[in-house]
């Protein structure tokens, strides 16, 4: 099932060797709780965001601003199959 939702990215680790990010998903219209997903490093975060549908300038801006410590929020389609693949469900 596809619907839209908000995807929030927050940097949680500040050490150079351990840059951690927390990805949270909030489906529009409710539908239950979706567990957060931790990512270690920009490469893992990039892969998760790509799988969720972020690309191009939106993806690069989100990665850059997350690295700077700014919380990011994206509106993207929510695909339950992709959420399962990524371990959100």
Secondary structure, DSSP 4 states (H G I P E B T S, - for coil): -EEEEEEEEEE---BTTB-EEEEEEEETT--S----EEEEHHHHHHHHHHHHT--HHHHHHHHHHHHTT--EEEEEEEEHHHHHHTT--
